[in-house]
Amino acid sequence: MSAAAPPAGASAAAAGASAAAAGASAAAPALDADRLSIAFGGLKAVTELSLRVPARGLHGLIGPNGAGKTTVFNLLTGVYRPDSGSIRLGGVRVDGLRPNQIARAGLARTFQNIRLFAELSVLDNVRVAAAVRARSGLLRTFLRTPLYVAEEAAILERARELLAILGIAHREDEQAKSLPYGDQRRLEIARALATEPRVLLLDEPVAGMNTQEKKAMRGLIQSLRERFDVAILLIEHDMGLVMDICEHITVLDHGVTIARGEPAAVQHDPAVIEAYLGVPDDGAAAPPGDAG
Amino acid sequence: MDVTKFVQVCLNGLTLGSLYALIALGYTLVYGVLRFINFAHSDVVTIGAWMAFVFAAAIGWAGTDSPLFAMPVILAMSMAVCATLGFTIERLAYRPLRRAPRLNVLITAIGVSLFLQNSGQLKWVFGTQPQAMPKLLSEEALFTLAGVRVPVVDVVVVVLAFTLLVALQWLVFRTRMGQAMRAVSFDERTAALMGINVDMIISYTFMIGSALAAAGGMIYGLKYGNLLQSADSVWVLLGLKAFVAAVVGGIGNVRGAVAGAFLIAFVEMFGAAYRSPQMRDVYVFGILIAVLILKPGGLLGKATVEKV
């Protein structure tokens, strides 16, 4: 996996990467975010957030609306640069790198509001992500070098395999936007997995799903860890799901970590209950444990 | 009805449409990934035409007695120069404005255009005097169709244009670079999160569009022979009509640009031949107005709601 070390780009990260790449081992957590903070103007969106997800771990990130969960995803993926703190993927520092470099280093995500390439076919959505480490220069493309052709075949094979695993292989030629909602969520997961991530960020994967679909998605999420050797960080409003499948939960409120630990402990934490009940107009956020 | 005249007008429409299509693609490709009109594109066409002249003169290929490979060699050189120019323009002028308001980029494009037009007139660049493009291709008839002489140059122009158009279609719709381009075009931020190097894709897009512009410029030179100085309104009008073709076809749509180019060219040529030659530009812009009123997204475009 050291081959996936990000190209030099940011000063601190580059130095860290070269040192850590050799030592990146199974011992290092898949994702290690240390005291991340970011402020927009005077607003502290996230304060001193630390997350540590071991390889194949499944952690949850919860909090009332506006708690800063999505900001955390944007920090981890490089859309925002943290004002302070560090992010490591398998021991390799990635904070300060650009989003495409971080994706290449092994971080992928799905979106709460589905953001597929709607005009591309289902297959192409996955292929475009599967090409993340392939080299596709102009010359290679036109000359169709043996390496290019071999990569092409490998990409196609992996894309088809992912579609099959997620149960949407029969729709590969359709435009992504023509898929039903549940299948679009599955395609987003397939596309994220195509980048061969070390860590997968799932942003409300069961939002808008009925009970049956949720059940299927729960099984799928759990199976991904073994099957793809990936650690998962989950944002979800469905407390039943979160409490059920996550090993560890971090609770945010106004960007501050108010609780962390095993689901059972977090569920009964007075600070957590207060945070949820203290937001009267937030219908979606039932107190932890009441839902599901 | 006069068949010979009809066939002749069709032939003219075909060659002119090929020329417009090559140029229109540059506008539409750049709009596809960056959502702005690269007003400096027509000047890349001008430079492509002039570079062909410069290379031909430097090597000493001055006429039809030049070797057969003279034209492809000069074409390749001119395309390479313009691809480099397109890359440089994007890198120096547009990339620093990636997060700036669209209007700033647009104004910068006009600035780049003026810069290229005027620096082209410097005496150590192309100069202010018009030049005659070497006749690398014969004006002799290759064959005669319904009484119309079809010269070698027309055949080569059309075949070359169609080859490039097919190659571009293949690149955009059948390769992984094309997939990445379409992904960036659809949603740049998400594309980056999927590991696509957006800056690199944008650079490639400029290089490809500019190389096609060079081919268009050289075709213009071969077909019409006379190269006017780089700030002449002839070039501006050529670029403007190609831009109209891209808009009529649906800006951002690769196939639309080609369809729009041939539509514009045929209307222009038929209007000139059967109605009034003085009005040819009026027909072109008349189509633009009609399309903007009836189908603002362009013929192959789709209606989009501007986000505010």
HADDOCK unambig.tbl for C-alpha pairs under 7 A between the chains (distance, minus, plus):
assign (segid A and resid 99 and name CA) (segid B and resid 192 and name CA) 5.72 0.50 0.50
assign (segid A and resid 99 and name CA) (segid B and resid 193 and name CA) 5.35 0.50 0.50
assign (segid A and resid 100 and name CA) (segid B and resid 192 and name CA) 4.72 0.50 0.50
assign (segid A and resid 100 and name CA) (segid B and resid 193 and name CA) 5.48 0.50 0.50
assign (segid A and resid 100 and name CA) (segid B and resid 194 and name CA) 6.52 0.50 0.50
assign (segid A and resid 100 and name CA) (segid B and resid 195 and name CA) 3.92 0.50 0.50
assign (segid A and resid 100 and name CA) (segid B and resid 196 and name CA) 5.60 0.50 0.50
assign (segid A and resid 100 and name CA) (segid B and resid 197 and name CA) 5.84 0.50 0.50
assign (segid A and resid 101 and name CA) (segid B and resid 195 and name CA) 6.48 0.50 0.50
assign (segid A and resid 103 and name CA) (segid B and resid 193 and name CA) 5.98 0.50 0.50
assign (segid A and resid 103 and name CA) (segid B and resid 194 and name CA) 6.08 0.50 0.50
assign (segid A and resid 103 and name CA) (segid B and resid 195 and name CA) 4.86 0.50 0.50
assign (segid A and resid 104 and name CA) (segid B and resid 195 and name CA) 5.56 0.50 0.50
assign (segid A and resid 108 and name CA) (segid B and resid 194 and name CA) 6.92 0.50 0.50
assign (segid A and resid 117 and name CA) (segid B and resid 183 and name CA) 5.96 0.50 0.50
assign (segid A and resid 117 and name CA) (segid B and resid 186 and name CA) 6.27 0.50 0.50
assign (segid A and resid 117 and name CA) (segid B and resid 187 and name CA) 6.98 0.50 0.50
assign (segid A and resid 124 and name CA) (segid B and resid 179 and name CA) 6.84 0.50 0.50
assign (segid A and resid 128 and name CA) (segid B and resid 176 and name CA) 6.64 0.50 0.50
assign (segid A and resid 128 and name CA) (segid B and resid 179 and name CA) 6.06 0.50 0.50
assign (segid A and resid 128 and name CA) (segid B and resid 180 and name CA) 5.99 0.50 0.50
assign (segid A and resid 129 and name CA) (segid B and resid 194 and name CA) 5.35 0.50 0.50
assign (segid A and resid 129 and name CA) (segid B and resid 195 and name CA) 6.69 0.50 0.50
assign (segid A and resid 132 and name CA) (segid B and resid 195 and name CA) 5.22 0.50 0.50
assign (segid A and resid 132 and name CA) (segid B and resid 196 and name CA) 6.40 0.50 0.50
assign (segid A and resid 136 and name CA) (segid B and resid 177 and name CA) 6.19 0.50 0.50
assign (segid A and resid 195 and name CA) (segid B and resid 194 and name CA) 6.92 0.50 0.50
